[in-house]
Amino acid sequence: MQMLPLQGFPQFNIYSTPLLILVVQGLILCFLLYGRYYKRRSVLDVLLACILLIMCYHRTTYTIGFMDWYDTYRNTKINYFLVNMEMLMAPLIYFYVKSALTPNFKLQKKHIKHFIPWVIFFVLKMGILIYDAQQPGFADSQNGYLVVNFEWPYLNRIVSVFSTAQMLLYLAFSFQLFYNYKRDIQQFFSNTAKKELNWIRNFLFIYSFIFLYGICQIFIEEFIVEMSWTQRWWIQFFSALALLYFGVKGYFTDFDFLSIFEKPKSGFEPKLSVANADGVSEKVETGKKAINTLFQEEKIFLDPELNLTQLSEKTELNRAEVSEIINLGFGKNFNDFVNQFRIEEFKRRLGGGDHQQFSLVGLAFECGFNSKATFNRVFKKEVKLTPTEYLNTLKNQGLK
């Protein structure tokens, strides 16, 4: 195959350069994540690296396009090797979120079935390439017979509909995982500000935005007007920015605290038996007294890192029993239960004049909170006033 002489490739302009820079940075982050995977064997790293690699790969078409590849090489066959990876992205995103929120999650053979649709599509793409490559004049054209008469009018439309439905389904499952996790951490941590993994929420929202943006773009192209390359560029630019954000946040986010969710070595944490109601009631009351002693006399709630595992060790009960005692005996989850004592301590110290030595936030930290936003939210929920409003109320009542 005789190539045309280089005329314009590579062209570095306002469209190609930002994409090229961002994609290269994304690839660097991929290599960093893969490198860390070989050291730690963390499935989180390899899943995120795969997601970033696919996002970089998907930007390839537009990056080289704006660099004038297609105009320079009129009979290029690159379209045969640019395979849509959306059917891989959907399960990868789901498994990444699941592995981030589930300690010791491992990909198993049974998970392979999630990737079968893409494998079928890939085999079809290779079949199209093999068939077209055998046709006369293939070397002199950019796209062969099956691409023009089968892939574009039929296969791509089927894949587009299927991958859209698939992505919607997997994103829904991923959001469900995240919000179930946010609910569950209330039972394990007394301060959840640094445990909420809002980066995972941001990851899902940003990817969902890009995905829906893409659907809107397809709708416009199909039913309203054909968009120009420069108009299509924006979604590529936003996607390239997103992959950089995903890589940086994913690489530097610490997930080690999730070890608290691991099951004990025995694999079993017995709960309070409901077979004997009197026995359960007695055990709940005994547990309540032990917990109240720890909170009222030892004030263990002042520890901002207090969690359910630490409390279970102090009460010599397992985590499931402590959680159930707090739920049944006090009618609260662990987080609300602990923060109730912190709020009362804050009010007591406020009434004692400690606000003259500390700012309100500083005093909140002294009482066991470790986040201003969490403190303000919890205080408003418990007292129905903001901390400042509550202080003003005390001043009106004669507090110095």
Steps between C-alpha positions, in 0.01 A plus 500: 500500500647832390458779754446859400787729599465680831312824446350601827554233762557569784320831536518650848207738537244611758305177448768234477750633755276500814377149418852374436634645827213364707513156338875474559450594866224242521734234362765594758242451776409162346861385522526625860189306597616185322839535669340529842278202424805279450629610841177486702282270290204731559213432261402867543814615322470267204130574448553876505801464271282309251230768517755776438664305219167458320419869547839589349438256217158651423658845471739366234260545208453869563856572610654367180211638299566855612868436434401446132569127482192429289569780253863399465441124469186474289502123483586437865354185654501633854119486522526121499711507816309766693256267675218637716574404861179621669387143561821449698469828689159425652601190701846645575341806664267280703780270615722797585232651724431160653868438570540851647214446743549130571821386674681203349282500188656287229411445138406137445427279202127552547548871425622426147141475377465879542752551221360247250298758297815696422689181406226416248519853358879479475482169312255658255735797451790269425281302261415822316869586471593153370221502242563854377877445483440223245293719268649663187600865547510480879846663513377802304201590719454602861200277571410167341172343394379361835585819689290710264215255441477311828694653789391863466131455412425193716766379745589840642134585560437171680815543710407861581154403630631199692798681658277794601254271678788305653672813630176631653452169679856477634504864607174443689656200678812707577299785652306246705826358634624845595187611683473167681861551609424852628213358703711215638794712617266668746513169688880484511651847534434783742642754255416429138634818334820332384332164451220597262720463190333792327757452226314183398178702488675764289640229275152363435339841451770624263498185292120505492507862380740413218292195411174699487675778307598235244141374476377856439763545232393178324135611517583836345700332224226247424192720513596869481824591325837346424760650732840615380827352627567811706156472665568136583838598645355626828390163629848365422657788691272452802571127494876564489472735799295239683752223441773719648286568808410131532864399481630750755220450755499124457876478543518712816179394679563283805264203533680329789234597756258263325670211680250559781236338281697177473343199664674348803735209433233257607281645225209528743381766741208371705218744563264508794271200476131580462401150613481611861347847527577530872861404442533752221347774711735420789805501273393829341457663840836368619665624183330840531638544852853410389484737204349782706782464752761531227334807353391685814791423732795431269375730221641284226299704250772768523714277279425627145604164352273292722342216304284197562797263518661703780174513694449125462850439637427718804167328571641153423210440262521436128422779254165358393381481862614855581332632187178321585506621861536860383227457240255320731595656833548862396302513178792654306776394267856512629585833337193682634547343843859620537433847358214545745755488785733735313221754457411480869867545594522799266190658660635433849836660423330788325294562811820490704651781297754295303406694186710786640814290457399316181320582179175306455669269251803458727270411787316251277832333421574482873172313539589231248394636161759518225307688232340844511238401243405185691482687829271771358276242333472279810447796734220639284339157482513445878436851634298651211730804517841579357785514757511881470124530547521276805782709649299819445206337677721426800631857501144630505441282804791658684804297387818705511 
